[in-house]
Amino acid sequence: MPFQRIYVVNSPSLIPELEKQWRAVSFAAIAADADHVVGMSKEAQEIMHRDLMSEHSFSVSWPIFTAPAIAPGKDLDMTSRRFVETLSAQLDPMRAQGCPVKVGLYGMLRKLMEISGTEAIWGRQNPYRDSAIADAWRTFENGFLFFSMFPFATTLFPKFIQARELVAAAMMEYVRNRGFETASGLVRKRFEHHSKLFGLGTEDIARGEIGNTFAVLGNTAPCAWWVIFHLVSDARVLSEVREELLAAVHEDESGCHLDIASLRERCPVLLSTFQETLRYRAVNPGPRVILEDVALNNGILLKKGSMLMIPATVHHTDTTAWGEDAGRFDHLRFSRTPTAMGQNKFNRVAFRAFGGGHVLCPGRHLASNEIMALAALIILQFDVVPDGESGPSLRLRTHPQLDSPIPDKDIQVELRPRGPNKKWTFTFSGADKAIDFVSEDAMADGETARQS
């Protein structure tokens, strides 16, 4: 690239060494640069860029500080429960109609995730309940690349600025009205970190929540769409997943009941399909900034000021990590019985859907609960049948802030209710164990087992 060197990591064997160098091989520097995109003050920008190699700095410490609120435990259970309740309430009227409903599959799934996800995160005073604010967010999201790349974006793209400021005003009112007090543990912890530990004011905290909306909505909807796509487009996958879901349902005279928290244990095919979707569809580039020279054990010197990429597409298709069939979607890949050595045949380090190391995505547990819940509710309550007028083609496009591509043109489908007279109750009782997605989760589970 002009005026900048870029290193691309193509070997999984290099990843553990790089992750140990998190101070110099920095994601925090990239996260801090988002401050101007959401319009934060110069004072806040200075705080976010201060001491980027210190674990006590704003940009390094806040994901760690908030992580307990979205790790397995009481706060995550409450947030997941609110998501499931809101999602179920949205689907009930569609099922109760008893007749097929034609919808755009991606548009419908995004709307479901948007309403349920924002309600679960921001609580009773959720600003995105206002459809005008939700629409403004989508407009701003589409303009993200322009804000990131063009120095005069505020002048060149007034539509995006207007949308951002509409969302910012709603978030400022939310913070002034102390909406965070009845929000998820994640929002409460973010407020505590930004306000009490680093002294950010109301406006900067509110604008920070605009940036956090990317994490709440940006990637869950595209991933949810791909999970549903792979479930309903393959008769074998659909049959196997629906069979194990039905086996997890408790039915009595009052109706059908399913505890979503039980799916991780009782539905290994669904869980494996979800994990394989992440592997097969993720396109996140894994960017880092080199803050000081780093010498690797293989003799390579990473020069200060350079960019470094750990692209998921490279590592998710590496045949040395996944086997010769790495280029094929295998919905059972993650559910196979471990070998005699106690490990699956694939290299967990090469699974990059949630990043890894010091910048492993703390929201992976919540996103997993949400997407598993959506898949269960859709598959149990509806048949999803392609509309013949849509045509067979599927063109994809990517956004720089999204980890998965999205359809260039939505696919029209019919939602056909299954047993519309049945009464369904969906709950989330709670889970004290993480889904074993990444090598870090596996190591944490092993450490817990040794301690017990």
C-alpha positions in Angstrom: 0.0 0.0 0.0 1.2 3.6 -0.6 3.4 4.8 2.3 2.6 1.8 4.5 3.9 -1.7 4.8 1.4 -4.6 5.4 2.3 -8.0 6.7 -0.1 -10.8 6.0 0.0 -13.9 8.3 -0.5 -17.0 6.3 0.7 -19.7 8.7 -1.3 -20.7 11.8 2.0 -21.5 13.6 2.9 -17.8 13.8 -0.4 -16.8 15.5 0.5 -17.8 19.1 3.8 -15.9 19.0 2.1 -12.8 17.6 -0.7 -12.9 20.2 1.9 -12.9 23.0 3.1 -9.6 21.5 -0.2 -7.9 22.0 1.3 -4.6 23.3 3.3 -4.0 20.1 1.0 -5.9 17.7 -2.0 -3.8 18.7 -5.7 -4.0 18.0 -6.3 -1.3 20.6 -4.7 1.3 18.2 -7.3 0.4 15.6 -10.2 0.5 18.1 -9.0 4.0 19.3 -9.2 5.3 15.7 -12.9 4.8 15.7 -13.3 7.8 18.0 -13.5 10.3 15.1 -15.9 8.2 13.2 -18.6 8.6 15.9 -17.7 12.2 16.5 -16.1 12.1 19.9 -14.4 15.2 21.4 -10.7 15.9 21.1 -10.4 15.3 24.8 -11.9 11.9 24.5 -9.8 11.1 21.4 -6.7 12.0 23.4 -7.7 9.7 26.3 -8.4 6.8 23.9 -5.0 7.1 22.2 -3.0 7.5 25.4 -0.6 4.7 26.5 -1.8 2.2 23.9 0.8 -0.4 25.1 -0.4 -0.3 28.7 -3.1 -2.7 30.1 -4.2 0.3 32.2 -5.0 2.5 29.2 -8.5 3.3 28.1 -8.5 1.4 24.8 -6.8 -1.7 26.1 -8.6 -1.9 29.4 -12.3 -1.4 28.5 -12.9 -4.8 26.7 -11.2 -6.5 29.7 -13.2 -4.4 32.2 -16.6 -5.2 30.6 -15.9 -8.9 29.7 -17.3 -10.3 33.0 -20.7 -8.9 32.1 -20.9 -11.0 28.9 -19.0 -14.1 30.1 -21.0 -17.1 31.3 -22.8 -16.0 34.5 -25.8 -14.0 35.9 -25.4 -10.9 33.6 -25.1 -12.9 30.4 -28.1 -15.1 31.4 -30.2 -12.0 32.0 -29.2 -10.5 28.7 -29.8 -13.7 26.8 -33.2 -14.2 28.5 -34.3 -10.8 27.4 -33.2 -11.5 23.9 -35.2 -14.8 23.8 -38.3 -13.2 25.2 -38.3 -10.4 22.7 -37.5 -12.6 19.8 -40.3 -15.0 20.7 -42.8 -12.1 21.0 -41.9 -11.0 17.5 -42.4 -14.4 15.9 -45.7 -15.3 17.7 -47.9 -13.1 15.5 -46.3 -14.4 12.3 -46.9 -18.0 13.4 -50.4 -17.3 14.7 -51.6 -16.1 11.3 -51.5 -19.8 10.2 -50.8 -18.9 6.6 -47.6 -18.5 4.6 -45.9 -15.1 4.8 -43.6 -13.8 2.0 -40.5 -12.0 3.3 -37.0 -11.2 2.3 -35.0 -13.6 4.3 -32.0 -11.3 5.2 -34.2 -8.3 5.8 -36.5 -10.3 8.2 -33.6 -11.8 10.1 -31.8 -8.5 10.4 -35.0 -6.9 11.8 -35.5 -9.7 14.3 -31.9 -9.5 15.5 -32.0 -5.7 15.5 -35.1 -5.4 17.7 -34.2 -8.3 20.1 -30.5 -7.5 20.3 -30.9 -3.8 21.1 -33.7 -4.5 23.6 -31.4 -7.0 25.4 -28.5 -4.7 25.5 -30.0 -1.2 26.2 -33.0 -2.3 28.2 -36.2 -0.4 29.0 -35.1 2.9 27.5 -33.6 1.3 24.4 -33.2 4.2 21.9 -33.6 1.9 18.9 -37.2 1.2 19.8 -37.8 4.4 17.7 -37.8 3.2 14.1 -36.4 6.5 13.0 -33.3 6.0 15.2 -32.9 2.4 13.9 -33.2 3.6 10.3 -30.7 6.4 11.0 -28.3 3.8 12.4 -28.5 1.7 9.2 -27.8 4.7 7.1 -24.7 5.6 9.3 -23.5 2.0 9.2 -23.5 2.1 5.4 -21.4 5.2 5.5 -18.8 3.8 7.9 -16.2 3.3 5.1 -16.4 6.9 4.0 -15.9 8.2 7.5 -12.9 5.9 7.9 -11.1 6.7 4.7 -11.9 10.3 3.7 -10.5 13.3 5.7 -13.4 15.6 4.7 -16.2 13.0 5.1 -18.3 15.4 7.2 -18.4 17.8 4.3 -18.6 15.3 1.4 -21.3 13.0 2.9 -23.8 15.1 4.8 -26.5 12.3 4.7 -24.3 10.1 6.8 -23.5 12.9 9.2 -27.2 13.7 9.7 -27.9 10.1 10.4 -25.1 9.8 12.9 -26.1 12.9 14.7 -29.7 11.7 15.0 -28.5 8.5 16.7 -26.1 10.5 18.9 -28.9 12.8 20.1 -31.0 9.8 21.0 -28.1 8.2 22.9 -27.3 11.4 24.7 -30.9 11.5 26.0 -30.6 7.9 27.0 -27.5 8.6 29.1 -28.9 11.8 30.6 -32.0 9.8 31.6 -29.7 7.1 33.1 -31.1 4.5 30.9 -28.0 2.4 31.5 -29.3 1.7 35.1 -31.9 -0.7 33.7 -29.8 -2.0 30.8 -27.6 -5.1 30.5 -24.6 -5.6 32.6 -22.4 -4.8 29.6 -23.8 -1.3 29.3 -23.6 -0.7 33.0 -19.9 -1.8 33.0 -19.1 0.4 30.0 -20.6 3.4 31.7 -18.6 2.7 34.9 -15.4 2.3 32.9 -15.8 5.4 30.7 -17.2 7.7 33.3 -15.8 6.7 36.7 -12.4 5.4 35.6 -11.6 7.8 32.7 -13.9 10.8 33.2 -15.6 10.8 29.9 -18.6 13.2 29.7 -22.2 12.5 28.7 -21.8 13.2 25.0 -18.6 11.2 24.6 -20.2 8.2 26.5 -23.3 8.5 24.2 -21.2 8.6 21.1 -19.2 5.6 22.4 -22.5 3.7 22.4 -22.9 4.4 18.7 -19.6 2.6 18.2 -20.7 -0.2 20.4 -23.7 -0.7 18.2 -21.4 -2.1 15.5 -20.6 -4.9 18.0 -24.2 -5.5 18.9 -25.7 -5.5 15.4 -23.0 -5.4 12.8 -21.9 -9.1 12.6 -24.7 -11.0 14.4 -27.3 -10.4 11.6 -25.1 -11.5 8.7 -23.9 -14.6 10.7 -27.5 -15.4 11.7 -28.5 -15.2 8.0 -25.8 -17.7 7.0 -26.7 -20.1 9.7 -30.4 -20.1 8.6 -29.3 -20.3 5.0 -27.2 -23.4 5.6 -29.9 -25.0 7.7 -32.8 -24.6 5.3 -30.9 -25.1 2.0 -29.8 -28.6 2.8 -32.5 -31.2 3.5 -30.2 -33.5 5.4 -28.9 -30.7 7.7 -32.4 -29.4 8.3 -33.7 -32.9 9.1 -30.9 -33.7 11.6 -31.1 -30.3 13.4 -34.9 -30.3 13.6 -34.9 -33.9 15.0 -32.5 -33.0 17.8 -34.4 -29.8 18.6 -37.6 -31.6 18.8 -36.0 -34.1 21.2 -35.0 -31.2 23.4 -38.6 -29.9 23.6 -40.8 -30.7 26.6 -44.5 -31.0 25.7 -47.4 -31.1 28.1 -51.1 -30.1 28.1 -50.1 -26.4 28.3 -47.9 -26.5 25.2 -44.4 -26.9 24.0 -41.4 -25.7 26.1 -37.8 -25.3 25.2 -34.9 -24.0 27.4 -32.5 -22.4 24.9 -29.6 -22.8 27.4 -29.9 -26.5 27.0 -29.1 -26.5 23.2 -25.3 -26.4 23.6 -25.5 -29.8 25.3 -28.5 -31.4 23.7 -28.1 -30.2 20.1 -24.5 -31.0 18.9 -25.5 -30.9 15.2 -26.9 -27.4 15.5 -23.9 -26.2 17.4 -21.5 -27.8 14.9 -23.5 -26.2 12.0 -23.2 -22.8 13.6 -19.4 -23.3 14.2 -18.9 -24.5 10.6 -20.8 -21.5 9.3 -18.4 -19.2 11.1 -15.4 -21.1 9.7 -16.8 -21.3 6.2 -18.2 -17.8 5.8 -16.1 -15.5 8.0 -14.0 -12.9 6.1 -12.7 -10.7 8.9 -9.1 -9.5 8.1 -7.9 -9.5 11.7 -6.1 -6.1 11.4 -3.4 -5.0 13.9 -1.0 -2.0 14.0 2.7 -2.5 14.8 3.5 0.1 17.5 7.2 -0.9 17.8 9.6 -3.2 16.0 8.9 -6.9 16.7 11.4 -9.7 16.0 9.8 -13.1 15.5 11.5 -16.4 16.2 11.7 -17.2 12.5 13.9 -14.1 11.9 11.2 -11.9 10.4 11.3 -8.3 11.7 7.9 -6.5 11.8 8.6 -2.8 11.4 7.0 -0.1 13.6 4.2 1.8 11.9 3.2 -1.2 9.7 -0.1 -2.9 9.5 -0.5 -6.7 10.1 -3.4 -8.9 9.0 -4.5 -12.3 10.2 -7.2 -13.0 7.6 -9.8 -15.6 8.6 -10.3 -16.7 5.0 -6.7 -17.8 4.8 -6.7 -19.8 8.1 -10.2 -21.2 7.7 -9.2 -22.8 4.3 -5.7 -24.0 5.4 -5.6 -27.8 4.7 -2.9 -28.3 7.2 -5.2 -27.0 9.9 -8.6 -28.5 8.7 -7.8 -31.4 6.4 -8.1 -31.8 2.7 -11.8 -31.0 2.7 -11.2 -27.5 4.2 -12.9 -26.0 1.1 -16.2 -27.9 1.7 -19.0 -27.0 4.1 -19.3 -29.9 6.5 -22.0 -29.3 9.1 -20.7 -32.2 11.3 -17.1 -31.0 11.3 -17.1 -29.7 14.9 -19.2 -32.6 16.3 -16.9 -35.5 15.5 -15.6 -37.6 18.3 -12.2 -36.5 19.5 -9.2 -38.7 18.6 -7.3 -40.9 21.1 -5.0 -37.9 21.8 -8.0 -36.0 23.1 -8.2 -33.4 20.4 -10.2 -33.0 17.1 -8.2 -33.4 14.0 -8.3 -29.7 13.2 -6.0 -27.0 14.6 -8.1 -24.7 16.9 -5.6 -21.9 16.6 -6.7 -21.6 13.0 -10.3 -20.8 14.0 -10.3 -16.9 13.7 -14.0 -16.1 13.6 -13.8 -14.4 17.1 -10.1 -13.3 16.8 -7.9 -14.6 19.5 -5.4 -14.0 22.3 -5.6 -10.6 24.1 -8.3 -9.4 21.6 -10.5 -12.4 21.6 -14.0 -11.1 21.1 -15.7 -11.0 24.6 -19.1 -10.9 23.0 -18.8 -14.3 21.5 -20.9 -16.0 24.2 -23.8 -13.5 23.8 -23.7 -13.7 20.0 -23.7 -17.5 20.2 -26.7 -17.6 22.5 -28.6 -15.2 20.2 -27.9 -17.0 17.0 -28.6 -20.4 18.4 -31.9 -19.1 19.8 -32.9 -17.6 16.5 -32.1 -20.8 14.6 -34.1 -22.9 17.1 -37.2 -20.7 17.0 -37.2 -20.5 13.2 -36.6 -24.2 12.6 -39.2 -25.4 15.1 -42.0 -23.0 14.2 -41.6 -22.5 10.4 -40.8 -24.1 7.2 -38.7 -21.7 5.1 -39.4 -22.3 1.4 -37.8 -20.3 -1.4 -40.1 -18.2 -3.5 -39.9 -19.5 -7.1 -39.7 -15.9 -8.4 -36.4 -15.2 -6.6 -34.3 -17.2 -8.9 -31.4 -19.5 -8.0 -28.5 -16.9 -8.0 -26.9 -15.6 -4.9 -24.6 -12.7 -5.3 -22.6 -11.5 -2.3 -21.1 -8.2 -1.2 -18.9 -7.4 1.8 -18.7 -4.4 4.1 -15.3 -3.4 5.7 -16.8 -3.6 9.2 -18.6 -6.9 8.7 -17.1 -10.3 9.4 -19.4 -12.1 6.9 -20.6 -11.2 3.4 -24.2 -10.4 2.9 -26.5 -11.0 -0.1 -26.3 -8.3 -2.7 -30.1 -8.9 -3.3 -32.3 -10.4 -0.7 -33.7 -13.9 -1.2 -37.5 -14.0 -1.1 -39.0 -16.9 0.9 -42.3 -18.1 2.3 -42.5 -18.7 6.0 -45.0 -21.5 6.5 -46.0 -21.9 10.2 -45.7 -25.4 11.6 -48.5 -26.3 14.0 -49.9 -22.7 14.3 -52.3 -23.8 17.0 -49.5 -25.0 19.3 -48.5 -22.8 22.2 -44.7 -22.3 22.5 -42.8 -21.2 25.5 -39.1 -20.4 25.1 -36.9 -19.7 28.2 -33.2 -19.3 29.0 -32.5 -20.8 32.4 -28.8 -20.0 32.4 -25.4 -21.5 31.7 -22.2 -21.5 33.7 -20.0 -22.9 31.0 -18.8 -21.3 27.7 -19.4 -22.9 24.4 -16.1 -24.5 23.4 -15.4 -22.4 20.3 -11.8 -21.4 20.4 -8.5 -22.7 21.8 -8.8 -20.2 24.7 -12.2 -21.6 25.7 -10.8 -25.1 25.6 -7.8 -24.1 27.8 -10.2 -22.3 30.3 -12.4 -25.4 30.5 -9.3 -27.5 31.1 -8.1 -25.2 33.9 -11.5 -25.3 35.6 -11.6 -29.1 35.4 -8.1 -29.3 37.0 -9.1 -26.9 39.8 -12.3 -28.8 40.6 
